[in-house]
Amino acid sequence: MKKTLVDLFEDAVAQYPCNTFLWEKTKYRFLPTSYSQTKDMVYELGAGLIALGVKKGDHMALLSEGRNAWIIGELAMFYAGAVNVPLSIKLEEANDLLFRLKHADVKFIMTSGNQLKKIRNILDKLPLVEKVIVLDEQPAYQDRECFVGEILQMGQTYLKTHPLEEFLAVGQSLQNDDYATITYTSGTTADPKGVILTHRNYTANVQQSLSCMDIDSSWRTLIILPLDHCFAHVVGFYIFMHKGASVATVQVGRTGMETLKNIPINIKEIKPYLILSVPALAKNFKKNIEQAIHAKGKTTERLFRLALRTGYYYNGEGSREKGRGLRLLLKPVVWLFDQLLFDKVRQNFGGELKFFVGGGALLDKDLQKFYYAIGMPMYQGYGLSEATPVISTNGPRRHLFGSSGVPVRPLELKICDADDNPLAEGEKGEIVVRGENVMAGYWKNPQSTTETLRNGWLYTGDMGYVKDGLLFVLGRFKSLLISSDGEKYSPEGIEEALMEHSDAIAQLLLYNNQSPYTVALLTPNKEALRNRLAQQSLDLHSPQGKEEAIRIIRQQIERFRKGGDLAGLFPERWLPVTFAVLPEPWTEQNGMVNSTMKVVRNKVEKTYAERLTHLFTPEGKDPLNAENIRSL
């Protein structure tokens, strides 16, 4: 059956014409736009693009902060028959942005005023680009630029002078296998790959995702993730569109930092039912909650800790254990703490939040327990761009901390060994899936396509296992720790736990490539170290202060070893024997993390190859070595 994103939108408008689809705040308050109003804007812009010369199959790029114009812009592209190349606003024009625009053969660019400068800096290197459409009015326009208002006027004229059926025929001619987007991966290898997602990839994943959660037309969400990623596409606005629900975007500030500061304000204003999150945001929210509790004094803080511990015990490991057996006796106490404390915390998230859905990377188990206890569950999901992206998720119906939930339906999933043999339940291997959500391939990259897609199966490159119908994701195959005797172990869980429980460590990466022992590369949290050193009347700039800082980091890691309060969580052999303190944090600017804030392991390992080698020398094995002291 034909089901494109144009079909999905037309069905939603027919069923829910008067429902609010979009919420946007540009000045003082959020203003609603209904489904039928959105349709009128999409038609005008889509017709304007056709009048401009956009042809079916042309590639357009969209570079903008999240806003109504982003969603309307993408839908308008589809009505003109175009393919969207969504781009992250975090990309630097010098290389990343230029590479994508050239590689994707982009002919037209839609950009916000804030991002226009980046395009202007590289437009002379983009001869294929015919027109740059600017979403915000400018004092003056340069060669090949125009204001979106001009395109809308062209669209109005087109719709007056052409039968509506003629305009609609282009979008209706799209088939399931026609390309909808080319989404570039974040580039944890040399060059990012363009993931080709078809219209049916998207509509299939919308239907699959809804097999794990129920939403209806009364629901609201605030999208705090970048709209260029398919997680925000599918779970952020296409699921909501399909159900006649409403979608708000964060108020765009003059700078990225200003936009970030608008998130907590906008959450209170929109009162979302669902928020999409990634581990970095989850940690930030938790830190803000704990700081607010700390500010209320020691009594409140002690009560909050007691309430959390009670909640942790009552909830057990998730839906199968919550309130079962002897835990049921605690129900009145849990209810009392909820009314006294947690309800006030939830008000800061609008008071209507039913749950978060976490994706992007493995979400620390302790974080999941924390949010669950305060009544705002953060359900871990799993997916990747090549699967449009949702493969599995925990949800209200069933959830287990530490798992990535139930695979979506319909979807075939198997776990394979290195020789491509399917493994039994509980055995660890590569996660392999097949379904209508699996990408068409990588744009202009047949080699990577052949490596990743085989007989319709998508080889994810992720390690995991299935138990009791739940998928457990252990991390990337390529990031495995491999001991000298050949045993393998995925490092992500240990890395997350070390960072979560060690305030002196900001970032950390474990390394063991058939080596005598495991080591770590880390960036220190200098603010936390200064605070701890101040209690001993020491300064981080002094030799004694630097040595003590290294001892503090070592002590925090030692908590996971035998005798420590966190001992037994992980096998000893995979805990770092020593570590290298690095002189600067890993950022997008230096290429050490990608746009979804994941560490680019091979880049870090390559950059600090000498430091890694040094850690396996007698001098380097002692953390109090000259290199570490110099780096502080």
Beta strands, then each sheet from edge to edge (+ up, - down):
strand 1: 20-24
strand 2: 31-34
strand 3: 59-63
strand 4: 83-87
strand 5: 108-111
strand 6: 131-134
strand 7: 145-147
strand 8: 179-184
strand 9: 194-198
strand 10: 220-223
strand 11: 246-249
strand 12: 274-277
strand 13: 355-358
strand 14: 378-383
strand 15: 390-393
strand 16: 406-407
strand 17: 412-416
strand 18: 429-434
strand 19: 441-442
strand 20: 453-454
strand 21: 457-467
strand 22: 470-476
strand 23: 481-483
strand 24: 488-489
strand 25: 505-511
strand 26: 513-515
strand 27: 519-524
strand 28: 578-581
sheet 1: 2+ 1- 11- 10-
sheet 2: 4+ 3+ 5+ 6+ 7+
sheet 3: 8+ 9- 19+
sheet 4: 12+ 13+ 14+ 15- 16+
sheet 5: 17+ 18- 21+ 20-
sheet 6: 17+ 18- 21+ 22-
sheet 7: 24+ 23- 26-
sheet 8: 25+ 27- 28-
end
